[in-house]
């Protein structure tokens, strides 16, 4: 099973490449503005540094006291596991869980896994709220532009037209459901979900129900970290936007951020090779309907992935340092 994810990712990339014009894609990469790409590394790195701080806050709320430097090392090694080694997001999170378990009090090792789970959930929750807010701004800006320049027309649909379509409405509804899910789940929990916390029900419904219950019970932690998660996603979206700008995909930051919910959530699908695959499919699916060349969108997404790969290479230093400390 460990090789399924990278194999699916390879298949996805091969499928995407088959849809591209090879010469146009090569030209796009050759004409990359390296200054913008390097600039994208700044918010990408800052986002991960703040991610470590958020993880520390989550762990502290769960009773795990871990120094920032220790968590930074574990997080950096997790990025390396995601982007350098086959295995993707699951491999990195498993490594983080193992690392922080060393700081968990005796008898509460399960809290280390929960800290990583809640850290991820907080990030996705912040992403949905940010994308929803950016979508509203993008729609309003599109309406203003059309009113001021009614004769202007592009090769793709405007934000108003796309978000008013069945697909666009389904996308916004999905984001809204995810954004409200922890709160609605808490209300549901107060009513009857608590019945499933009895031990025999736990065994019957398995780890997925347990995970949902744990997330619902941790609503206060999610609320405490929401602003931080939104800030992280702002920086991540900015890094993605700079990568697209570097290959001449000139779209507004607000529109891209509105679509990042779909693009980034696509990345959690179990189909990635070194972090590449599902996210690229999501980028092409969500961004090209607005009239942007699929070669440019794919190139921009790959460059964005490379910001993580570069950080993964940097993270190898922490692997070597940890190995040296053990020796």
C-alpha atoms as a printed R data frame, in Angstrom:
    type eleno elety resid chain resno       x      y       z
1   ATOM     1    CA   UNK     A     1   0.000  0.000   0.000
2   ATOM     2    CA   UNK     A     2   2.905  2.385   0.659
3   ATOM     3    CA   UNK     A     3   3.577  2.681  -3.087
4   ATOM     4    CA   UNK     A     4  -0.046  3.253  -4.143
5   ATOM     5    CA   UNK     A     5   0.032  6.987  -3.482
6   ATOM     6    CA   UNK     A     6   3.165  7.764  -5.552
7   ATOM     7    CA   UNK     A     7   1.998  5.456  -8.351
8   ATOM     8    CA   UNK     A     8  -1.359  7.222  -8.513
9   ATOM     9    CA   UNK     A     9   0.460 10.546  -8.443
10  ATOM    10    CA   UNK     A    10   2.656  9.461 -11.329
11  ATOM    11    CA   UNK     A    11  -0.424  8.372 -13.269
12  ATOM    12    CA   UNK     A    12  -2.102 11.728 -12.639
13  ATOM    13    CA   UNK     A    13   0.959 13.658 -13.789
14  ATOM    14    CA   UNK     A    14   1.216 11.509 -16.911
15  ATOM    15    CA   UNK     A    15  -2.446 12.131 -17.652
16  ATOM    16    CA   UNK     A    16  -2.056 15.881 -17.193
17  ATOM    17    CA   UNK     A    17   1.033 16.000 -19.400
18  ATOM    18    CA   UNK     A    18  -0.844 14.174 -22.144
19  ATOM    19    CA   UNK     A    19  -3.304 17.096 -22.229
20  ATOM    20    CA   UNK     A    20  -0.579 19.698 -22.611
21  ATOM    21    CA   UNK     A    21   1.164 21.152 -25.625
22  ATOM    22    CA   UNK     A    22   4.768 20.014 -24.912
23  ATOM    23    CA   UNK     A    23   6.358 22.953 -26.710
24  ATOM    24    CA   UNK     A    24   4.112 25.491 -24.979
25  ATOM    25    CA   UNK     A    25   4.803 23.915 -21.597
26  ATOM    26    CA   UNK     A    26   8.565 23.920 -22.205
27  ATOM    27    CA   UNK     A    27   8.459 27.545 -23.343
28  ATOM    28    CA   UNK     A    28   6.483 28.488 -20.241
29  ATOM    29    CA   UNK     A    29   9.108 26.982 -17.954
30  ATOM    30    CA   UNK     A    30  11.940 28.600 -19.935
31  ATOM    31    CA   UNK     A    31  10.339 32.029 -19.587
32  ATOM    32    CA   UNK     A    32   9.838 31.746 -15.827
33  ATOM    33    CA   UNK     A    33  10.586 34.963 -13.955
34  ATOM    34    CA   UNK     A    34  13.106 33.625 -11.438
35  ATOM    35    CA   UNK     A    35  12.885 36.746  -9.286
36  ATOM    36    CA   UNK     A    36   9.188 36.146  -8.670
37  ATOM    37    CA   UNK     A    37   9.822 32.467  -8.011
38  ATOM    38    CA   UNK     A    38  12.501 33.264  -5.431
39  ATOM    39    CA   UNK     A    39  10.165 35.844  -3.921
40  ATOM    40    CA   UNK     A    40   7.540 33.102  -3.540
41  ATOM    41    CA   UNK     A    41   9.914 31.209  -1.259
42  ATOM    42    CA   UNK     A    42   9.669 33.954   1.367
43  ATOM    43    CA   UNK     A    43   5.940 33.640   2.222
44  ATOM    44    CA   UNK     A    44   6.154 29.855   1.745
45  ATOM    45    CA   UNK     A    45   8.904 29.553   4.365
46  ATOM    46    CA   UNK     A    46   7.238 32.048   6.704
47  ATOM    47    CA   UNK     A    47   3.991 30.087   6.474
48  ATOM    48    CA   UNK     A    48   5.708 26.917   7.665
49  ATOM    49    CA   UNK     A    49   7.502 28.725  10.479
50  ATOM    50    CA   UNK     A    50   4.128 29.948  11.734
51  ATOM    51    CA   UNK     A    51   2.735 26.435  11.249
52  ATOM    52    CA   UNK     A    52   5.259 25.214  13.797
53  ATOM    53    CA   UNK     A    53   4.045 27.855  16.252
54  ATOM    54    CA   UNK     A    54   0.420 26.777  15.686
55  ATOM    55    CA   UNK     A    55   1.366 23.140  16.279
56  ATOM    56    CA   UNK     A    56   3.077 24.180  19.512
57  ATOM    57    CA   UNK     A    57  -0.107 25.950  20.662
58  ATOM    58    CA   UNK     A    58  -2.253 22.919  19.816
59  ATOM    59    CA   UNK     A    59   0.138 20.577  21.624
60  ATOM    60    CA   UNK     A    60   0.168 22.838  24.672
61  ATOM    61    CA   UNK     A    61  -3.623 22.801  24.832
62  ATOM    62    CA   UNK     A    62  -3.413 18.999  24.857
63  ATOM    63    CA   UNK     A    63  -0.933 18.992  27.730
64  ATOM    64    CA   UNK     A    64   2.235 18.473  25.686
65  ATOM    65    CA   UNK     A    65   5.039 20.921  26.436
66  ATOM    66    CA   UNK     A    66   7.508 20.964  23.539
67  ATOM    67    CA   UNK     A    67  10.109 23.649  22.710
68  ATOM    68    CA   UNK     A    68   9.723 25.498  19.419
69  ATOM    69    CA   UNK     A    69  13.144 24.347  18.229
70  ATOM    70    CA   UNK     A    70  12.262 20.703  18.817
71  ATOM    71    CA   UNK     A    71   8.990 21.059  16.884
72  ATOM    72    CA   UNK     A    72  10.730 22.996  14.110
73  ATOM    73    CA   UNK     A    73  13.130 20.109  13.620
74  ATOM    74    CA   UNK     A    74  10.290 17.567  13.529
75  ATOM    75    CA   UNK     A    75   8.247 19.748  11.162
76  ATOM    76    CA   UNK     A    76  11.186 20.270   8.808
77  ATOM    77    CA   UNK     A    77  11.839 16.528   8.737
78  ATOM    78    CA   UNK     A    78   8.156 15.997   7.989
79  ATOM    79    CA   UNK     A    79   8.409 18.339   4.997
80  ATOM    80    CA   UNK     A    80  11.381 16.315   3.783
81  ATOM    81    CA   UNK     A    81   9.374 13.118   4.170
82  ATOM    82    CA   UNK     A    82   6.539 14.674   2.154
83  ATOM    83    CA   UNK     A    83   8.525 16.190  -0.667
84  ATOM    84    CA   UNK     A    84  11.766 14.217  -0.940
85  ATOM    85    CA   UNK     A    85  10.686 10.719   0.033
86  ATOM    86    CA   UNK     A    86   7.733  8.824  -1.487
87  ATOM    87    CA   UNK     A    87   4.697  8.765   0.755
88  ATOM    88    CA   UNK     A    88   3.344 12.280   0.719
89  ATOM    89    CA   UNK     A    89   1.373 13.984   3.447
90  ATOM    90    CA   UNK     A    90   0.725 10.833   5.491
91  ATOM    91    CA   UNK     A    91   4.436 10.061   5.827
92  ATOM    92    CA   UNK     A    92   5.247 13.546   7.113
93  ATOM    93    CA   UNK     A    93   2.419 13.561   9.628
94  ATOM    94    CA   UNK     A    94   3.349 10.107  10.887
95  ATOM    95    CA   UNK     A    95   6.899 11.320  11.462
96  ATOM    96    CA   UNK     A    96   5.673 14.383  13.349
97  ATOM    97    CA   UNK     A    97   3.410 12.239  15.532
98  ATOM    98    CA   UNK     A    98   6.293  9.950  16.380
99  ATOM    99    CA   UNK     A    99   8.589 12.863  17.185
100 ATOM   100    CA   UNK     A   100   6.223 14.761  19.489
101 ATOM   101    CA   UNK     A   101   5.232 11.551  21.287
102 ATOM   102    CA   UNK     A   102   8.638 11.798  22.990
103 ATOM   103    CA   UNK     A   103   7.416 14.965  24.729
104 ATOM   104    CA   UNK     A   104   3.977 13.654  25.668
105 ATOM   105    CA   UNK     A   105   3.357 12.787  29.334
106 ATOM   106    CA   UNK     A   106   3.367  9.135  30.271
107 ATOM   107    CA   UNK     A   107   0.026  7.507  29.536
108 ATOM   108    CA   UNK     A   108  -1.071 10.151  27.003
109 ATOM   109    CA   UNK     A   109   0.921  9.267  23.929
110 ATOM   110    CA   UNK     A   110  -2.286  9.296  21.870
111 ATOM   111    CA   UNK     A   111  -2.341 13.073  22.355
112 ATOM   112    CA   UNK     A   112   0.679 13.362  20.079
113 ATOM   113    CA   UNK     A   113  -1.281 11.950  17.148
114 ATOM   114    CA   UNK     A   114  -4.236 14.177  18.040
115 ATOM   115    CA   UNK     A   115  -1.985 17.255  18.038
116 ATOM   116    CA   UNK     A   116  -0.984 16.590  14.420
117 ATOM   117    CA   UNK     A   117  -4.570 15.832  13.409
118 ATOM   118    CA   UNK     A   118  -5.894 19.045  14.973
119 ATOM   119    CA   UNK     A   119  -3.036 21.033  13.455
120 ATOM   120    CA   UNK     A   120  -4.100 19.788  10.012
121 ATOM   121    CA   UNK     A   121  -7.793 20.380  10.678
122 ATOM   122    CA   UNK     A   122  -7.081 23.912  11.878
123 ATOM   123    CA   UNK     A   123  -5.222 24.606   8.648
124 ATOM   124    CA   UNK     A   124  -8.049 23.303   6.473
125 ATOM   125    CA   UNK     A   125 -10.600 25.201   8.542
126 ATOM   126    CA   UNK     A   126  -8.694 28.457   8.092
127 ATOM   127    CA   UNK     A   127  -8.385 27.748   4.380
128 ATOM   128    CA   UNK     A   128 -12.136 27.348   3.911
129 ATOM   129    CA   UNK     A   129 -12.941 30.569   5.741
130 ATOM   130    CA   UNK     A   130 -10.286 32.459   3.765
131 ATOM   131    CA   UNK     A   131 -11.472 31.059   0.431
132 ATOM   132    CA   UNK     A   132 -15.082 31.913   1.228
133 ATOM   133    CA   UNK     A   133 -14.149 35.483   2.161
134 ATOM   134    CA   UNK     A   134 -11.910 35.899  -0.886
135 ATOM   135    CA   UNK     A   135 -14.696 34.524  -3.091
136 ATOM   136    CA   UNK     A   136 -17.055 37.257  -1.912
137 ATOM   137    CA   UNK     A   137 -14.416 39.929  -2.652
138 ATOM   138    CA   UNK     A   138 -13.635 38.400  -6.070
139 ATOM   139    CA   UNK     A   139 -17.330 38.410  -7.008
140 ATOM   140    CA   UNK     A   140 -17.758 42.028  -5.876
141 ATOM   141    CA   UNK     A   141 -14.632 43.104  -7.755
142 ATOM   142    CA   UNK     A   142 -15.798 41.293 -10.873
143 ATOM   143    CA   UNK     A   143 -19.136 43.052 -10.709
144 ATOM   144    CA   UNK     A   144 -17.427 46.420 -10.369
145 ATOM   145    CA   UNK     A   145 -15.093 45.701 -13.296
146 ATOM   146    CA   UNK     A   146 -17.993 44.660 -15.525
147 ATOM   147    CA   UNK     A   147 -19.915 47.802 -14.591
148 ATOM   148    CA   UNK     A   148 -16.942 50.052 -15.350
149 ATOM   149    CA   UNK     A   149 -15.837 48.163 -18.492
150 ATOM   150    CA   UNK     A   150 -18.912 46.438 -19.944
151 ATOM   151    CA   UNK     A   151 -17.218 46.001 -23.281
152 ATOM   152    CA   UNK     A   152 -14.343 44.002 -21.799
153 ATOM   153    CA   UNK     A   153 -14.512 40.270 -22.272
154 ATOM   154    CA   UNK     A   154 -11.992 37.513 -21.725
155 ATOM   155    CA   UNK     A   155 -11.575 34.057 -23.144
156 ATOM   156    CA   UNK     A   156 -12.858 32.554 -19.918
157 ATOM   157    CA   UNK     A   157 -15.773 33.114 -17.593
158 ATOM   158    CA   UNK     A   158 -15.844 35.942 -15.069
159 ATOM   159    CA   UNK     A   159 -15.885 35.171 -11.353
160 ATOM   160    CA   UNK     A   160 -19.567 36.163 -11.189
161 ATOM   161    CA   UNK     A   161 -20.474 33.785 -14.012
162 ATOM   162    CA   UNK     A   162 -18.447 30.889 -12.625
163 ATOM   163    CA   UNK     A   163 -19.616 31.213  -9.030
164 ATOM   164    CA   UNK     A   164 -23.187 31.554 -10.300
165 ATOM   165    CA   UNK     A   165 -22.888 28.286 -12.221
166 ATOM   166    CA   UNK     A   166 -23.922 24.940 -10.771
167 ATOM   167    CA   UNK     A   167 -20.265 23.979 -10.268
168 ATOM   168    CA   UNK     A   168 -19.429 27.283  -8.632
169 ATOM   169    CA   UNK     A   169 -22.401 27.128  -6.296
170 ATOM   170    CA   UNK     A   170 -21.557 23.542  -5.344
171 ATOM   171    CA   UNK     A   171 -17.993 24.642  -4.602
172 ATOM   172    CA   UNK     A   172 -19.102 27.526  -2.378
173 ATOM   173    CA   UNK     A   173 -21.623 25.294  -0.615
174 ATOM   174    CA   UNK     A   174 -18.906 22.694   0.022
175 ATOM   175    CA   UNK     A   175 -16.629 25.350   1.533
176 ATOM   176    CA   UNK     A   176 -19.486 26.618   3.693
177 ATOM   177    CA   UNK     A   177 -20.260 23.112   4.957
178 ATOM   178    CA   UNK     A   178 -16.599 22.531   5.855
179 ATOM   179    CA   UNK     A   179 -16.351 25.946   7.515
180 ATOM   180    CA   UNK     A   180 -19.428 25.322   9.670
181 ATOM   181    CA   UNK     A   181 -18.813 21.606  10.256
182 ATOM   182    CA   UNK     A   182 -16.946 21.910  13.604
183 ATOM   183    CA   UNK     A   183 -19.618 24.228  15.036
184 ATOM   184    CA   UNK     A   184 -22.532 22.163  13.715
185 ATOM   185    CA   UNK     A   185 -20.798 19.016  14.886
186 ATOM   186    CA   UNK     A   186 -20.475 20.464  18.376
187 ATOM   187    CA   UNK     A   187 -24.197 21.237  18.456
188 ATOM   188    CA   UNK     A   188 -24.913 17.724  17.211
189 ATOM   189    CA   UNK     A   189 -22.581 16.325  19.831
190 ATOM   190    CA   UNK     A   190 -24.514 18.064  22.560
191 ATOM   191    CA   UNK     A   191 -27.672 16.376  21.359
192 ATOM   192    CA   UNK     A   192 -26.849 12.724  20.751
193 ATOM   193    CA   UNK     A   193 -23.369 12.095  19.358
194 ATOM   194    CA   UNK     A   194 -21.983 11.750  22.882
195 ATOM   195    CA   UNK     A   195 -23.740  8.392  23.081
196 ATOM   196    CA   UNK     A   196 -21.124  6.964  20.731
197 ATOM   197    CA   UNK     A   197 -18.314  7.772  23.157
198 ATOM   198    CA   UNK     A   198 -19.226  4.726  25.218
199 ATOM   199    CA   UNK     A   199 -16.468  2.145  24.915
200 ATOM   200    CA   UNK     A   200 -18.397 -0.550  23.037
201 ATOM   201    CA   UNK     A   201 -19.587  2.030  20.508
202 ATOM   202    CA   UNK     A   202 -16.001  3.125  20.001
203 ATOM   203    CA   UNK     A   203 -15.059 -0.390  19.057
204 ATOM   204    CA   UNK     A   204 -18.067 -0.679  16.762
205 ATOM   205    CA   UNK     A   205 -17.652  2.561  14.835
206 ATOM   206    CA   UNK     A   206 -13.885  2.531  14.594
207 ATOM   207    CA   UNK     A   207 -11.179  5.133  14.376
208 ATOM   208    CA   UNK     A   208 -12.957  7.465  11.944
209 ATOM   209    CA   UNK     A   209 -15.862  8.169  14.286
210 ATOM   210    CA   UNK     A   210 -13.378  8.579  17.121
211 ATOM   211    CA   UNK     A   211 -11.390 11.096  15.085
212 ATOM   212    CA   UNK     A   212 -14.545 13.096  14.306
213 ATOM   213    CA   UNK     A   213 -15.549 13.104  17.980
214 ATOM   214    CA   UNK     A   214 -12.055 14.255  18.988
215 ATOM   215    CA   UNK     A   215 -12.179 17.105  16.477
216 ATOM   216    CA   UNK     A   216 -15.614 18.169  17.698
217 ATOM   217    CA   UNK     A   217 -14.458 18.083  21.313
218 ATOM   218    CA   UNK     A   218 -11.484 20.273  20.351
219 ATOM   219    CA   UNK     A   219 -13.609 23.112  18.923
220 ATOM   220    CA   UNK     A   220 -12.146 25.538  21.456
221 ATOM   221    CA   UNK     A   221  -8.623 24.733  20.241
222 ATOM   222    CA   UNK     A   222  -9.690 25.247  16.628
223 ATOM   223    CA   UNK     A   223 -11.182 28.633  17.521
224 ATOM   224    CA   UNK     A   224  -7.980 29.694  19.299
225 ATOM   225    CA   UNK     A   225  -5.866 28.881  16.258
226 ATOM   226    CA   UNK     A   226  -8.256 30.091  13.523
227 ATOM   227    CA   UNK     A   227  -6.678 33.534  13.063
228 ATOM   228    CA   UNK     A   228  -3.217 31.978  12.900
229 ATOM   229    CA   UNK     A   229  -4.426 29.431  10.327
230 ATOM   230    CA   UNK     A   230  -5.964 32.167   8.170
231 ATOM   231    CA   UNK     A   231  -2.667 34.093   8.283
232 ATOM   232    CA   UNK     A   232  -0.782 30.959   7.245
233 ATOM   233    CA   UNK     A   233  -3.138 30.413   4.318
234 ATOM   234    CA   UNK     A   234  -2.782 34.052   3.240
235 ATOM   235    CA   UNK     A   235   0.971 33.531   2.994
236 ATOM   236    CA   UNK     A   236   0.566 30.189   1.221
237 ATOM   237    CA   UNK     A   237  -1.875 31.654  -1.296
238 ATOM   238    CA   UNK     A   238   0.535 34.547  -1.865
239 ATOM   239    CA   UNK     A   239   3.364 32.104  -2.591
240 ATOM   240    CA   UNK     A   240   1.118 30.277  -5.080
241 ATOM   241    CA   UNK     A   241   0.073 33.585  -6.660
242 ATOM   242    CA   UNK     A   242   3.714 34.651  -7.121
243 ATOM   243    CA   UNK     A   243   4.524 31.303  -8.755
244 ATOM   244    CA   UNK     A   244   1.644 31.770 -11.216
245 ATOM   245    CA   UNK     A   245   2.704 35.351 -11.868
246 ATOM   246    CA   UNK     A   246   6.215 34.111 -12.634
247 ATOM   247    CA   UNK     A   247   4.845 32.130 -15.594
248 ATOM   248    CA   UNK     A   248   2.546 34.932 -16.825
249 ATOM   249    CA   UNK     A   249  -0.698 33.583 -15.339
250 ATOM   250    CA   UNK     A   250  -1.934 37.049 -14.417
251 ATOM   251    CA   UNK     A   251  -4.964 36.494 -12.208
252 ATOM   252    CA   UNK     A   252  -6.101 38.529  -9.232
253 ATOM   253    CA   UNK     A   253  -4.932 37.464  -5.792
254 ATOM   254    CA   UNK     A   254  -8.526 37.442  -4.558
255 ATOM   255    CA   UNK     A   255  -9.749 35.100  -7.263
256 ATOM   256    CA   UNK     A   256  -6.833 32.711  -6.790
257 ATOM   257    CA   UNK     A   257  -7.319 32.694  -3.025
258 ATOM   258    CA   UNK     A   258 -11.021 31.968  -3.516
259 ATOM   259    CA   UNK     A   259 -10.047 28.934  -5.602
260 ATOM   260    CA   UNK     A   260  -7.238 27.797  -3.291
261 ATOM   261    CA   UNK     A   261  -9.788 25.981  -1.158
262 ATOM   262    CA   UNK     A   262 -10.450 23.597  -4.025
263 ATOM   263    CA   UNK     A   263  -6.859 23.454  -5.241
264 ATOM   264    CA   UNK     A   264  -5.243 22.798  -1.864
265 ATOM   265    CA   UNK     A   265  -7.940 20.442  -0.605
266 ATOM   266    CA   UNK     A   266  -7.395 18.449  -3.806
267 ATOM   267    CA   UNK     A   267  -3.858 17.950  -2.561
268 ATOM   268    CA   UNK     A   268  -5.035 15.719   0.293
269 ATOM   269    CA   UNK     A   269  -6.146 13.062  -2.185
270 ATOM   270    CA   UNK     A   270  -3.919  9.959  -1.948
271 ATOM   271    CA   UNK     A   271  -2.297 10.543  -5.328
272 ATOM   272    CA   UNK     A   272   1.026 12.358  -5.191
273 ATOM   273    CA   UNK     A   273   4.636 11.746  -6.117
274 ATOM   274    CA   UNK     A   274   6.892 13.881  -3.953
275 ATOM   275    CA   UNK     A   275   3.924 16.209  -3.372
276 ATOM   276    CA   UNK     A   276   3.073 16.533  -7.080
277 ATOM   277    CA   UNK     A   277  -0.069 15.154  -8.678
278 ATOM   278    CA   UNK     A   278  -3.418 15.822  -7.032
279 ATOM   279    CA   UNK     A   279  -2.682 19.508  -6.450
280 ATOM   280    CA   UNK     A   280  -1.750 20.011 -10.100
281 ATOM   281    CA   UNK     A   281  -4.986 18.355 -11.172
282 ATOM   282    CA   UNK     A   282  -6.907 20.653  -8.836
283 ATOM   283    CA   UNK     A   283  -5.101 23.729 -10.158
284 ATOM   284    CA   UNK     A   284  -5.864 22.899 -13.787
285 ATOM   285    CA   UNK     A   285  -9.482 22.014 -12.970
286 ATOM   286    CA   UNK     A   286 -10.221 25.157 -10.959
287 ATOM   287    CA   UNK     A   287  -8.144 27.850 -12.679
288 ATOM   288    CA   UNK     A   288  -8.334 27.118 -16.427
289 ATOM   289    CA   UNK     A   289 -12.123 27.813 -16.624
290 ATOM   290    CA   UNK     A   290 -11.230 31.489 -16.191
291 ATOM   291    CA   UNK     A   291  -9.406 31.559 -19.517
292 ATOM   292    CA   UNK     A   292  -5.837 30.835 -18.432
293 ATOM   293    CA   UNK     A   293  -3.642 28.507 -20.467
294 ATOM   294    CA   UNK     A   294  -3.449 25.053 -18.936
295 ATOM   295    CA   UNK     A   295   0.307 24.936 -19.592
296 ATOM   296    CA   UNK     A   296   0.833 28.088 -17.536
297 ATOM   297    CA   UNK     A   297  -1.392 26.845 -14.714
298 ATOM   298    CA   UNK     A   298   0.380 23.491 -14.577
299 ATOM   299    CA   UNK     A   299   3.793 25.187 -14.636
300 ATOM   300    CA   UNK     A   300   2.755 27.574 -11.851
301 ATOM   301    CA   UNK     A   301   1.504 24.706  -9.703
302 ATOM   302    CA   UNK     A   302   4.729 22.754 -10.258
303 ATOM   303    CA   UNK     A   303   6.793 25.801  -9.278
304 ATOM   304    CA   UNK     A   304   4.671 26.176  -6.161
305 ATOM   305    CA   UNK     A   305   5.370 22.528  -5.363
306 ATOM   306    CA   UNK     A   306   9.069 23.195  -5.823
307 ATOM   307    CA   UNK     A   307   8.945 25.739  -2.997
308 ATOM   308    CA   UNK     A   308   8.081 22.794  -0.754
309 ATOM   309    CA   UNK     A   309  10.733 20.606  -2.391
310 ATOM   310    CA   UNK     A   310  13.378 23.247  -1.706
311 ATOM   311    CA   UNK     A   311  12.265 23.401   1.922
312 ATOM   312    CA   UNK     A   312  12.397 19.607   1.982
313 ATOM   313    CA   UNK     A   313  16.021 19.720   0.891
314 ATOM   314    CA   UNK     A   314  16.697 22.299   3.594
315 ATOM   315    CA   UNK     A   315  14.957 20.007   6.060
316 ATOM   316    CA   UNK     A   316  17.508 17.269   5.369
317 ATOM   317    CA   UNK     A   317  19.884 19.246   7.581
318 ATOM   318    CA   UNK     A   318  17.594 18.518  10.534
319 ATOM   319    CA   UNK     A   319  17.610 14.816   9.632
320 ATOM   320    CA   UNK     A   320  21.415 14.805   9.640
321 ATOM   321    CA   UNK     A   321  21.561 16.828  12.852
322 ATOM   322    CA   UNK     A   322  19.119 14.501  14.624
323 ATOM   323    CA   UNK     A   323  21.099 11.486  13.466
324 ATOM   324    CA   UNK     A   324  24.298 13.064  14.708
325 ATOM   325    CA   UNK     A   325  22.726 13.817  18.090
326 ATOM   326    CA   UNK     A   326  21.626 10.195  18.426
327 ATOM   327    CA   UNK     A   327  25.105  9.036  17.513
